[in-house]
């Protein structure tokens, strides 16, 4: 055999030592490797997932679990949705990346379909949700200087206490959680804090230099906190009266999660000037995010002002287009509303000394525990042992957010385990 032939065979036929080792590795071995070689910036439950389909995931030892988190709503369409997978494969065969130096045949169609869905005129695609938030901040500031006439470097954006918009340096600068900011300074100035749900405080905080109000229609990471009825609509009225942009961060709450296409639609009369989207925009296959707005707002950008090598690439656009079609054609918004109402009603029947409140919209549900319950983490760990995966948020809240494709029978299966844990743990 010639050397060239042997080289080819050795790469394709004989498994490497690493591949052989993987076939025999157990959960604790994966965990030890991760703890040794990875930065400790997360505190995951100790399960090592190997494959997933629909609402179910399987670990490396063959155990099956119901996913009640959906990768923080990124897999709202269910794990490895066959239609989105097929769209990704077909596009990957043709063209994956052009950069924005050239045009591609998927971007314009993605623009059209996304803006029509949102009732807006223009979109600016990025990759991660945090990038989209950064893009929205830059857009609002540039609009403030060039359209509203705010003096240079004086622009202010109002944000809410308890917010979560991402992890970049600028985004953590307007977090009210000290843990997110400690030892990451100097931080980015130009942000003003107001209490969430308080329109009087918002109105009082607005100055001639205010360019935008950035708010989550539901504070998901903050503990599934729902503002008072009419809050978003009234906030919009106040902002428009003062020529201030309204920016809704729907990265986690948008695209059907709460039983409406967008969570702000629960509040009659609410209307954003800018929508920030991500997560379910790609069904979990690929990082895709976007800022969607009208032409007066996004029209402030000219070539060279902002960009991303991967933002708007043809693979991302093809995946996102199919992810949106799945949400619409499989009626996942309606399913979220129906299944969410059903599950919340069942949760309300649980008699537990630990539960303070059950709240949520659609399939975004928070179970707040009393302080004396000892934190939500131990309950999530107990649910993992029952083969149900969820995650705590803000110490005392268990967040339930299963894929929107979940059935009533699967919710009943989950409910039995939630009831058991909440009612029997001491």
C-alpha angles and dihedrals in degrees: 000000000000118000091246092054093047090051091054093049093047091056098046107029109035115063117229122245088253092055092048090050092050092058091062102035119119131209097267092050091055090047093050092050092049093048091049100046106024130077109253097235095127135051103209127180109261100257122116109210117207105173139005141191130178108326095339131088131187127210128220091268095053100259117145123221136181110237109226096171105054092208088295089311096311091117097045088139090057130262117305095355105203096225094051090043091053092049090051094049094047093049092044088058091056111033133337106177137014100157116226090281085091136028124250133201096245103051099068091048090049090051092051096046095044097046092047091051091051096041090238136119108228140028135195113201125212135160116246127035091244089055089054091051090049088050091051091050092050091046093051093048094047091047089050093055100038103034108021094036101233112168114261115279093005100097117130129198120198117222134176131252111252093029126149117197104150145290110276119118094257094044095050087050088073097042115111091209109099091205091065092053107036112122094355096099156154085078130203114266128213103078129116123198127220132172114270113255095015111120093177091058090048093052092048092050096055116104132171087269095056110115103170149003113221115198143157112231085219121016097229099170089039091065105287091289116181118202122228117282111274094020097117094044093048091045088054092052092051093047096049091048087058097040093249123146119241111220119187117197102213096162092121102018100043134089099045103315095122099038094269126078086248125018094229088067089075086073109070111230096016114136130170129217088206132024121200114204138179141122104058089034086091102027091239096296101104137359108269127161135159146186112222122193144132124288095256089061105037090033089080090081120093128179110298097021097100140351154142130217092221099031110113095006116163095248092052092046094049091049093046093048091055092043089057092047090053091053092051102037096042089047093233093160091059091042091053091052094048099042093041093054090048095049095045090052090052092048090053089064094062113112105209132149088214100059119094100170144347115212141157148103126253110333094338104096133164126198107199115205127208115258091247090060089084099242133303096264096080091051091052089050090050091049089052088058086054088054094253117122122208136135138229122241128194092002099275104048128084109205119211115193112148123178110284091240091071117129130226090248091054091049089052089052090052093045093056089057095044091049092049094051097043095045101041105037114100 
